[in-house]
Amino acid sequence: MRIYPKGDSALTVMSDREPSRQLTHEINEFRLEILNQDMPFIDEVIPSENSLMVVYHPYSMMMNHNINEPFKYMTEFVERIIYQKKQDINDREVIKESIMIDVIVGGEYGPDFDTLTDLSEEEQSQVLESRTYFVSMIGHTPGCPYLSGLSHRLHSGNAQFKQFIPKGSLCIERDKLFITTTDTSGEWPVIGWTNIEIYDRQNNVCKLNFGDDVILNIVDQLQSKDGGYKPCH
């Protein structure tokens, strides 16, 4: 992993490896270990598919903690964490319990599922349901999980037209799935819908967090919590 500055008050730890479930789990463990140190001058630790950004307060480090070279200090601190956790991870297997999400696919709940590939709807459902996904990013809307692990048979470009996309929609962005946490609009193919509250805005709690393993369970119907589904078209 390479470490380099990101402006005056952050550093980025970048892996040269391709994004994968194992790399995501490692990055999440690095993130948690950094947070567990409870350093008062560390503001945020932000993970992504193959990198980690650590945001800190250099002024506070110099004025309140007698640290004259904040970036050097943070670089050495992060290097120690990564080295220690790598040894720990190498000595054990990372085992995570998968979170199951019930979804409806196709029809009015997934208008783009029917024309996604040349496979039959049943074959597409089997491919979609057979994988174990993992949350490799959080973004787009608050708490919106991006799920890596999508079969290459279901990879898709944009739909080439903008459509209304209701909260809870299961969408595809190239080689990933994501579940919308608010009503939105965009050109992503919409293939399904879930009524599970992915993001609790009032309490700022996410159902799915970075590094979680996810299984999609395709069902025939779901009860709406919000007074009925709004069609995408």
C-alpha positions in Angstrom: 0.0 0.0 0.0 1.1 3.5 -0.8 0.5 6.6 1.4 0.4 10.1 0.0 -0.9 13.5 1.2 -4.4 14.6 0.2 -4.2 18.4 0.7 -2.9 19.8 4.0 -5.1 17.8 6.4 -5.6 14.3 5.0 -3.7 11.4 3.7 -4.7 8.5 1.4 -3.7 4.9 1.7 -3.9 3.3 -1.7 -3.7 -0.4 -2.6 -2.3 -1.5 -6.0 -4.6 -4.6 -5.8 -7.8 -4.9 -7.7 -10.9 -4.4 -5.6 -12.1 -7.6 -4.0 -14.0 -8.9 -1.0 -10.7 -9.7 0.8 -9.3 -6.2 0.2 -12.5 -4.6 1.3 -12.4 -6.5 4.6 -8.8 -5.6 5.1 -9.5 -1.9 4.5 -12.4 -2.0 6.9 -10.2 -3.6 9.6 -7.6 -0.9 9.1 -10.3 1.7 9.4 -11.7 0.3 12.6 -8.3 -0.1 14.2 -7.4 3.6 13.4 -10.7 4.7 15.0 -10.2 2.5 18.0 -7.0 4.4 18.8 -9.3 7.3 19.7 -6.9 10.0 18.5 -8.4 13.4 19.3 -7.0 15.0 16.2 -8.3 12.4 13.7 -11.6 13.7 12.3 -12.7 11.0 9.8 -11.5 7.7 8.3 -13.2 7.3 4.9 -13.0 3.9 3.1 -13.5 3.1 -0.6 -13.0 0.1 -2.8 -9.2 0.0 -2.6 -8.2 3.1 -0.5 -8.6 4.7 2.8 -8.6 8.5 3.5 -7.6 9.7 7.0 -8.6 13.3 7.8 -6.8 15.0 10.7 -6.2 18.4 12.2 -2.6 19.5 11.8 -3.0 22.7 13.7 -4.4 20.8 16.8 -1.5 18.3 16.5 1.1 21.1 16.6 -0.5 23.4 19.2 -2.1 20.9 21.6 0.0 17.7 21.2 3.5 18.9 20.4 3.6 17.2 17.0 5.8 19.3 14.8 5.4 17.3 11.6 1.8 16.2 11.4 2.0 14.4 8.0 5.1 12.5 9.0 3.5 11.5 12.3 0.3 10.4 10.6 2.1 8.4 7.9 4.2 6.5 10.5 1.1 6.0 12.7 -0.9 4.5 9.8 2.0 2.4 8.6 2.2 0.8 12.1 -1.5 0.1 12.1 -1.4 -1.5 8.6 1.6 -3.7 9.5 0.0 -4.9 12.8 -3.4 -5.7 11.3 -1.8 -7.5 8.3 0.0 -9.8 10.6 -3.3 -10.4 12.5 -5.3 -11.0 9.3 -2.7 -13.4 8.0 -3.0 -15.5 11.2 -6.8 -15.9 10.9 -9.6 -16.2 8.5 -12.0 -13.3 8.1 -15.5 -14.7 8.6 -18.5 -12.4 8.3 -22.2 -13.3 8.6 -24.1 -12.4 5.4 -27.1 -10.0 5.6 -30.1 -11.2 3.6 -32.2 -8.6 1.7 -35.6 -9.5 0.3 -36.1 -8.0 -3.2 -38.7 -8.1 -6.0 -37.2 -8.1 -9.5 -38.8 -7.3 -12.9 -42.2 -6.0 -13.8 -43.2 -2.6 -12.4 -40.7 -3.0 -9.6 -37.7 -3.5 -11.9 -38.7 -2.1 -15.4 -35.2 -2.6 -16.9 -34.7 -6.2 -15.7 -36.8 -7.7 -18.5 -34.5 -6.2 -21.2 -31.2 -6.4 -19.3 -29.6 -9.4 -21.2 -30.5 -12.1 -23.7 -31.0 -14.5 -20.7 -34.5 -15.4 -19.7 -35.9 -13.7 -16.6 -35.6 -17.0 -14.7 -31.9 -17.3 -15.6 -31.2 -13.7 -14.7 -32.9 -14.2 -11.4 -30.8 -17.3 -10.7 -27.6 -15.5 -11.6 -28.5 -12.5 -9.4 -29.6 -14.6 -6.4 -26.6 -17.1 -6.6 -23.9 -14.5 -5.6 -22.7 -13.2 -2.3 -22.1 -9.5 -2.6 -20.2 -7.2 -0.4 -20.6 -3.5 0.4 -17.5 -1.9 -1.3 -18.7 1.8 -1.1 -21.3 4.0 0.5 -22.4 7.0 -1.5 -24.6 8.7 -4.1 -27.3 9.3 -1.5 -26.9 9.1 2.3 -26.2 5.5 3.3 -26.6 4.2 -0.2 -24.7 0.8 -0.4 -22.8 -0.2 -3.5 -22.6 -4.0 -3.8 -19.6 -5.6 -5.6 -19.7 -9.1 -6.8 -22.2 -8.8 -9.6 -21.8 -11.5 -12.3 -20.3 -10.2 -15.5 -23.3 -11.6 -17.3 -25.4 -8.8 -15.7 -23.0 -5.9 -16.1 -24.8 -3.0 -17.7 -24.3 0.5 -19.0 -26.8 3.4 -18.5 -30.3 3.2 -19.7 -29.7 6.2 -22.0 -32.8 8.0 -20.6 -33.5 9.6 -17.3 -36.2 8.1 -15.1 -37.7 8.5 -11.7 -36.2 6.0 -9.3 -38.0 5.5 -6.0 -36.4 4.8 -2.6 -35.5 1.2 -2.2 -34.8 0.5 -5.9 -32.1 -2.0 -6.8 -30.1 -0.5 -9.6 -27.0 -1.4 -11.7 -24.0 0.9 -12.3 -21.7 -0.9 -14.7 -20.3 -3.8 -12.6 -22.0 -3.0 -9.2 -25.5 -3.0 -7.7 -26.7 -0.2 -5.5 -29.9 0.3 -3.4 -31.3 3.9 -3.4 -32.1 5.3 0.1 -34.1 8.3 -1.2 -36.3 9.0 -4.2 -34.0 10.1 -7.0 -33.6 10.1 -10.7 -31.0 9.0 -13.2 -30.1 6.8 -16.1 -29.2 3.6 -14.2 -31.1 0.4 -15.1 -33.7 -0.3 -12.3 -34.0 -4.1 -11.9 -35.8 -4.5 -8.6 -37.0 -3.0 -5.3 -36.9 -3.7 -1.5 -39.0 -2.4 1.3 -36.2 -2.7 3.9 -35.1 0.6 5.5 -31.5 0.7 4.3 -30.8 4.1 5.9 -32.5 5.5 9.0 -32.2 9.2 8.4 -33.5 10.3 11.8 -31.0 8.2 13.7 -28.3 8.2 11.0 -28.1 4.5 11.1 -27.3 2.3 8.0 -28.6 -1.2 7.6 -25.6 -2.1 5.4 -22.2 -0.8 6.2 -18.8 -0.9 4.4 -17.5 -4.5 4.3 -20.8 -6.2 5.0 -21.6 -9.4 3.0 -25.0 -9.4 1.4 -27.3 -12.0 -0.1 -30.3 -11.1 -2.3 -33.4 -13.2 -1.7 -35.8 -12.8 -4.6 -39.5 -12.9 -3.5 -42.8 -12.5 -5.3 -44.2 -9.6 -3.3 -43.3 -7.2 -0.5 -45.5 -5.0 1.6 -44.8 -1.3 1.1 -44.1 0.9 4.1 -44.6 4.1 2.3 -48.1 3.9 0.9 -47.4 2.1 -2.3 -44.8 1.8 -5.0 -44.3 4.6 -7.5 -43.6 3.4 -11.0 -40.3 4.2 -12.6 -41.8 5.4 -15.9 
